[in-house]
Amino acid sequence: MITPPTGAVVEAHRWLNSALADLTDTDVAGPSLLPRWTRGHVLAHLADAARARARVVEHALRGEVVQMWEPGERDAVIEATAGRTAAEHRAAVAEHADGLDRVWASVEDWTEPSRFAIAPLAPAVHIRWREVLIHLVDLDVGVRPSDWDVEFSCHAVDFLHTRLPPHVRLTATDVARTWGTGVEVTGAVHDLAAWLAGRAPVERPRSTGPLPLLGPWPAYR
């Protein structure tokens, strides 16, 4: 039976809520590590993505198909809510993360997409896991890629290593994992994950030549 990491997402949500505890309104209005986005934009995205994902699952459990957002809705919601106060952001992030955790807890069988009238629900759990832990770094509130555990870091590399050109092998120096074959790129697994995610690693991965250029982010299923 497929069991997606819902427990890991619950822990990621707790970590996110804890990281926001001392944010001030000035902090929220300050820049994130993402170009052109304040911390408020990142928080607005995290809150509304949880709301939208929960809505999809709630409908799917009734055999109904809905899109996460209508065209343009995602960006419009982010722009409309990015300017919330720190307290408002904390409340929205906590409310919608808890709602998503609760609706996922009600899924009895992740293996039969026909029951949900849409594609399997499990991949969305992995998407949310990456979404929260990567954006925790983007918030620039003291969380770094070195804080990602081995399980998440390996998962992120599993997903993102398709961004590499052919004939490149990733070798983690701190766990017994490799990906691909060819010219070797080495580093701690959290640094490999950060580099593939387009975030600054704590220590830049190493290679015998220049690091390869990365391709586009993998398409979501």
Secondary structure as UniProt FT lines:
FT   HELIX           6..19
FT   TURN            20..22
FT   HELIX           25..29
FT   TURN            35..36
FT   HELIX           39..60
FT   TURN            61..63
FT   TURN            71..72
FT   HELIX           73..81
FT   TURN            82..83
FT   HELIX           86..105
FT   HELIX           113..115
FT   TURN            116..117
FT   HELIX           122..138
FT   TURN            139..140
FT   HELIX           145..147
FT   HELIX           150..160
FT   HELIX           161..163
FT   STRAND          168..172
FT   STRAND          178..179
FT   STRAND          183..187
FT   HELIX           189..196
FT   TURN            197..198
FT   STRAND          206..207
//
